[in-house]
Amino acid sequence: MADFFTKFGVVPDYKDLENIEKFLSPRKKILSREKTRVTAKHQRLLSKQIKYAQFLALLPYTAYQGVK
C-alpha cells in the first residue's frame, strides 16, 4: 500500500497547510512514521517542511495549553 504522498502524487510543501496539518497531533507535534504510514524519504521531507512552516509562523509550534 502506497503512502499518502505517493498515492496522490504530491510532495510535502510548507505552503500546503491543509495536507501538512494531517501529520500533526492535536498538540501540534509531528507524528511518527508508524502513525502516519509514510516512507522514510517523505517523513524527512515532511518534517523539514513542517519546521519551515513553523519558522514562518504559518503553523504554531504548540497548541494552546489553557494556561494564562
C-alpha positions in Angstrom: 0.0 0.0 0.0 1.4 3.4 -1.0 1.8 6.2 1.4 -0.2 9.5 1.2 2.3 11.4 -0.9 2.9 8.6 -3.4 -0.8 7.9 -3.7 -1.8 11.5 -4.6 1.4 12.3 -6.4 2.3 15.3 -4.3 5.5 16.3 -2.3 5.4 17.8 1.2 5.3 21.6 0.9 5.2 24.2 3.6 2.6 26.2 1.7 0.2 23.2 1.6 -1.0 23.6 5.2 -4.2 21.5 4.7 -2.1 18.4 4.0 0.7 19.2 6.4 -1.7 19.5 9.3 -2.8 15.9 8.8 0.5 14.8 10.1 0.4 16.8 13.3 -1.0 15.7 16.6 -3.7 17.8 18.4 -0.8 19.4 20.3 0.8 20.3 17.0 3.7 17.8 17.4 5.0 15.9 14.3 3.6 12.4 14.2 5.9 9.4 13.8 6.3 7.3 10.7 4.5 4.4 12.4 1.4 6.5 12.9 1.5 8.4 9.6 2.5 5.4 7.4 4.7 7.4 5.1 8.1 6.4 3.7 11.3 7.5 5.4 12.1 9.8 2.5 8.7 11.5 2.7 8.9 11.7 6.5 12.2 13.6 6.3 10.8 16.0 3.7 7.6 16.4 5.8 9.4 17.2 9.0 11.6 19.8 7.2 8.6 21.4 5.6 6.6 21.5 8.9 9.5 23.1 10.7 9.9 25.7 8.0 6.2 26.5 8.1 6.5 26.9 11.9 9.5 29.2 11.4 7.5 31.3 9.0 4.6 31.4 11.6 2.2 29.6 9.2 1.8 26.8 11.9 2.1 27.1 15.6 4.9 25.3 17.5 2.5 24.1 20.1 -1.3 24.2 20.7 -2.8 26.5 23.3 -2.5 24.8 26.7 -5.1 26.8 28.5 -2.6 28.5 30.9 -2.6 32.3 31.3 
